[in-house]
């Protein structure tokens, strides 16, 4: 059994109605045919595979139809059957490939043959394909016959570069420019062809086929034919299309875009490693990333773009892109797109594409190192987004009218503390805040927060935890990471069981819950798990803020005043308790009790050491 013809040959249009996306050409031609006002020479120009040669053949069929003048060929007469898709052809319709027959000798031969009458049709029609390949001498030889042809001769020139056609020839023709087909029209057309061919196809695979075709109907059908030939019983799947056409999988793009939104450099560079180690083309990855950023920019300005046809994506992917666009600011997206676009130009022909790819990712992650206007706008957008996440800034204190000076009571000095009495720190004498932020007031904001927002605000959470309890800050900053967010439950992953047990045993979960209320305004339940792959380096933990301390004790005789501070600093650097550590003040346990409580140690033998 013979193999079937290629799809672009089987589905070549035979009437002007079947020509897709060229109504600006087919409608005037149909009107001219119906009114019998046909010119003697036409010039069809446009990109490859958009219907120029097919339209020229349809025009030839309509001109030589026995029932002419008609807007469309009848398809029943002998001439229409000869020029049909599977017809034998006609001696009166001559197709010439100017790429191989564009010399002056070929032009002279055509000029001599044009004087003879047609064999059996009304007109002798010359279809000159790739007309821009005709030499200047060849065009000069054709000039007279194109300008004043015999009544039975018609010329149809088809070219992808009309500017290369001799101006004297172009001025004697009716010029009809063809255009590329829009993606949505091509997607619907491919779905009809797959249904007609009884081929199962995933909706997410068709946009990849359309993108590979570049708007050309013939190229798109060729790609579809290739994918159908390699499909199994499952049909045309997204994985097959992405792998064969070389596109970056949507999962990798989602991962790197989410990491950019969260400022997670580790995840970004792991994605780069997957791209390179997987044998993918770095330039194609940059192109796909730039296309994704373009979609996010459009969604940022028009949330319904996926449903309006501005984005050729599936409904599920449109929802996912809308969520990603919400995590970025407009300035962040524009700056990232400009950085990626610049890298796309630099990566062409580069000897070290991975290095350029990693530098591009570093520029996107670090707007603070960009002194340009876009970098400043990106930093401002991040600050505004952080204010939206953490809540409204604190209201300004009410204006107080100063009381008259005469009404001021006489100032009384504070009584001196009694000897031996502890001096109360200034921070403890300050008035307590009048109101405590209620988590219920920010329920609506809490519903919109996700894991990416928590990771983005992680440095602020650590800073707040350091001011509440130093032990919680130490465990969270050194060995913990926000792992997942399920509804109103935040799961924190620790790299080892000892840190997790210490976090849970000392009430640090309640500390983190209160920190979430203070910083993000959400009342979430906190759970802790052990995950050896947890990476706490996604955000740099801020140092604990200095707390006001009581009056320093008087140094003993023979000890300088700087020695206590130096000793305290050395103790803190080596992991020992600090005098400012509230945990050290509250617990007051000995060494044995501390090791037993925190690490589960057991004293086996105590060996005294003499000084």
Helices and strands as residue ranges (DSSP letters): H 7-10, G 16-18, H 23-34, E 41-45, H 52-64, H 78-82, E 93-97, H 104-113, E 124-129, G 131-133, H 136-147, E 153-159, G 162-164, H 167-170, E 174-177, H 183-196, H 203-213, H 217-229, H 238-245, H 250-262, H 265-277, H 282-301, H 305-308, H 315-327, H 330-346, H 353-365, G 367-369, H 373-390, G 405-407, H 426-429, G 439-442, H 443-448, H 451-456, H 458-468, H 470-479, E 480-486, E 489-494, H 497-505, H 508-519, E 525-530, G 536-538, H 561-573, H 582-587, H 591-599
